[in-house]
């Protein structure tokens, strides 16, 4: 069976024979430039000697003949280039033919290793439409690498700790009345997400009450009782308070059960799971080492920062004044742990939306400053975010399209 490119060359040859009354030995067919419509382009300049017409007239003549058949739906001419659009029917037929070939495009495994990260949700809400795009993109890239002969390690970092997680915990403590997935009939990740939304509503109400009493907005943001509860839960979690850890494990357990069901529906799998709760301390240790080495600096309030102004960036906080970590802290620890676990990987690909481009520039630069050679093996696969007609999706406000829907 002829490939699509072979079919196209054969069809063009037949059209030229019909126009000229003789075969043409050599044809220049190339991919259409992205700025023009079409998929295949015939270079018509060499054919003008045979047609005795201008390059544009030659291209138009051939295009009109080709669109009489079943292969091409339309054409356009740019100077002496004939840009051809293949019919949808032919594309579908080609795709079906490829799908029937279980080994299509696959290369014999060569043992080179690569790591692909995708998904990486927070455990305070269900997966949404944006996660669907991320999962399908990351999983597809991993399958492409596998087809090219690589040994692929498909991983994710589950953001299972931090202030956002504590917000759901705080709201459940205040309003949950012991509600569980079993008692409510609500899928576990959706139940926890419900309390994340409740937190935001209560937080806004409390801030409004405080500002109405004359409290400045910046102070109200910190003094709202439910926010103080969430921050207290975060501190207790980091100090390993048993009751706080028990609540955290319970709510996260509900979320994991929900995630597993969603991943099964998607057909997406992982080879290894990393958890922020296991990596953030490693990140904190490296940050403190960086302070000793003069890579980072402490401010008077005790917070730790890195100065990247000489690199065209700005200052970035790595540890808060109260000693708690930020996302960058755990990402440092996670990167180090992954290259310890898989020392032979030639590259680590982070599948994350383009709103995090600056974050990854900073992360890779910090890893270099800390002396980790693997920083040059890290790559951010950036892509456009999924927005709704009403704007950006916000889980805390409940304005998302759930993956389960």
Secondary structure, DSSP 8 states (H G I E B T S, - for coil): ---HHHHHHHHHHHHHHHHHSS--S---EEE--TTSS-SEEEE-GGGHHHH-S-HHHHHHHHHHHHTTSSSEEEEEEETTEEEEEE-HHHHHHHHHHHHT-TTTT-------EEEEE----BTTS--BHHHHHHHHHHHHHHHHHHHTT-EEEEEEEEB--SHHHHHHHHHHHHH-TT--HHHH---HHHHHHHHHHHHHHHHHHHHHHHHHTT--HHHHHHH-HHHHHHHHHHHHHHTT-HHHHHHHHHHHHHHHHHHHHHHHHHT---SEEEEHHHHHHHHHHHHHHHHHTTSSEE-TTS-EEEE-GGGTS-EEEEE-TTS-B-HHHHHHHHHHHHHHHTTTEEEEEEE--GGGHHHHHHHHHHHHHTT-GGGGGEEEE-----EETTEE-BGGGTB--BTT-
